[in-house]
Amino acid sequence: MSNSLTRSLVASALALVLTSSLSACGESSSAEISPVVLQAAEKINKEVALESVPGSDVFADYQVTAEAPATIVYSYKYKKGVDLAFFKKHLEENAGKDLAILAEEIKKQFVSEGVKDIKVRYVYKDADDNVVWESTF
């Protein structure tokens, strides 16, 4: 199962890297979402189906959103009946390190598109939308 999680995270990062048609954004106020981040989130949601995300056997939903001023959020919702304790332990012990590495790669892509102070957040929720684990890089 841990390979499924790792593959899903890699797929998320690759989907973002493939958004090469984005245009550079200008300065944005703290109340506005960076247009580049917003476009990337919309594009990933349109182009990356849950079924194509490795690990989709344990996820009921996968969504990418953008938050002001420049945060891209990858949200995963586990299916009912999944051993949440197992996955939480895995995320806390192993995946955080892998996610940090992936977040740095994602940040590099956004910086190359002109986004300053980009943050990457991963949120894992149970079937009832309660946060199981989250981290911002």
Secondary structure as UniProt FT lines:
FT   HELIX           2..17
FT   TURN            20..21
FT   TURN            30..31
FT   HELIX           35..47
FT   HELIX           50..52
FT   TURN            54..58
FT   STRAND          59..67
FT   TURN            68..70
FT   STRAND          71..78
FT   TURN            80..81
FT   HELIX           84..90
FT   HELIX           91..95
FT   HELIX           96..112
FT   TURN            113..114
FT   STRAND          119..125
FT   TURN            127..128
FT   STRAND          131..136
//
